[in-house]
Amino acid sequence: MSAQAHPKFAMRPYLPDDAALLREIFRDSIEELTADDYTPAQQEAWASAADDEQAFGKKLGSQLTLVATMEGSPVGFASLAGPDKIDMLYVHPAVAGHGVGAMLADALEKLAGGRGTAKLTVDASDSARGFFEKRGYVAQQRNTVSINDEWLANTTLAKQLAAKGGAA
């Protein structure tokens, strides 16, 4: 039997050569997974954050960024800004709902907790809010962000992490 019912995902650190592909995942994710919550103009303003591939790659390289892969090809990524904030978590629409986001979030939570972070926060889009709430994140505040003259709403959520050195 050669067909895989459950594709095998792996994870690795971000490499500078990933920037172009992760930029596409970022844009495709926004365009295809957020249409119920944001207008096309809002989506375009949001996706424009990756228009400058060099700057996008530099941002990913400056953060703790993990890349999810399937058969060696990137299918998602997530990053920590500083010790206690998830900055980005994006998966390709083709693998949305297959555990890639959960795998990346688990890894960031473990890494942050292992470094002694007690509470992890994320400014989640309306499209991603439910994903984080199911993981135990609790809404703290609503935010409005202006990007290229478009206003986008998101929610700051927080999750208490297990104490370092606790039972695993």
N, C-alpha and C positions, 0 to 999 in steps of 0.2 A: 504494500500500500504506500504510494508515494505522496498522496495529497496530505497536507498538514491541516488538521482541523483547528489546531491552536498554533499560530505562528510563534516562533521562538524569538523573543526579543533579548537584546543584550544592551549593555551600557558601557560607555567609556568617557574619558575626559574630552572636552572640547579641544580641537586642533585648529590652527589658523586656516587651514585649507577647507574647513567646514563652512566658512562664512557664506559663500554663495548658495549652497544648498539649504542652510538653515534660514537664510533670508527668504527663500522660496517657501519653505514650510511655514514661516511666520506669516507671510502674505496669504498663502492658500488657506491657512487655518482661519485667519480673520475673515477672508472673503466667503468661505463656505460654512463656517461654524457659528458665526455671530449675526447672521441676517435676521433672525427673529428678534433681536434686541437692539440693533443699531441700523441706522439708515445707510444707504450706499455712500453718501458723502462722509458720514462718520467713519465708516469702514475704511474708506480711502485715506482719510486723514490719519487714522491709526496705523494703517499699513505703511504709510509714507515714512514712518520711523526707520524703516529698513532700506529706503531708497539709496542712501549712501552706503554701499556695501563695505567700504573700508571702515567707516565710523561704526557701523553695526558690528563688524568683526572685532573692532577694538573694544567695544563695550562688552561683548561676550568674553573676550580674552581677559578683561580686567576683573571679571566676576568669576565665582566658582561655577562653571558651566558644565553640565553633563549632557551627553548626547545619547539618545536611545537609538539603537540600530536593529534592523531586521536583515539577516543575511548580509551583514556588513554595511548596509546603506542606512544613512540617517533617516529616521521617521519621526523624530521629536527631539525636543531639548528643554532644559530647565536651568535656571540660574539663581544663585543666591547673591544678593547685593549686601555686602557686609555680613556680620555674623547671624542676623536675625530677620532677614526679609527676603521672601521669594520675589524676585523681580520679574522673571519670565518663565512661563510654562506653556509650551505650544506643541501640538502634535499634528501630524499630517491628517487631513480629513479621511483618508483611506483607512487609517488605523484608529480613528476616534472610537472610543467605547470598547477597545480591546485590551485595556490595561496598561497602555504605554504611559499615560499621564499619571496613573497610580504608582507605577514603578518609579518614575522620576520623582514624584512627590515623596514617596517612601525614602528614597535615597537622600534627598535634601534634608528631610526631617531627621534621619539618622546622623548625617554629617553635622548638622547644626547642633543636635543634642549631644553628640560626641565631643563637640567643642565647648560644651558647657552652656549653650543657649537655652534659657528656660522657656522662652515664648517666641514663636515664629509668627510673622505677620505676612500678609499678602494683600495687595490692592487688586481684587478680583473683578473682572468684567462681569456684567450682568449674566453673560453666557456661561461663565465659569464658576459663578457663585455657588450653585448647587453642588458642583464637584467638590469644592472645598468644605462646604457645610457637612457633606456626608463623611468627610474625613475628620470631623470634630472641630473644625474652625468655627468661631462664633463672630457674628457681625459686630463691629465696633462703631463704625461711622460710614455715612454715605459721602462720596466725594464727587466733584465735578471738575473735569480736567479739560483745558482748552488746547487743542492741537490744530494748527493751521486754520484758525477761525471756526473750528467745529467744537462743540461742547459734547463731551462723553462722560457718562456717569459710571462710577464703579463703587465698590464697597471694600473698606478695609476690614479684613477678618483676622483673627488671632487664634492660635492654638497653643495650649500649654504642652510642653514636651516633657517626657519622662526625665527624672533626675539622672545625671551622669553616674554611671557605675551601678545603676539599679538592676534588678533581675531582668534578664533578657529572655 
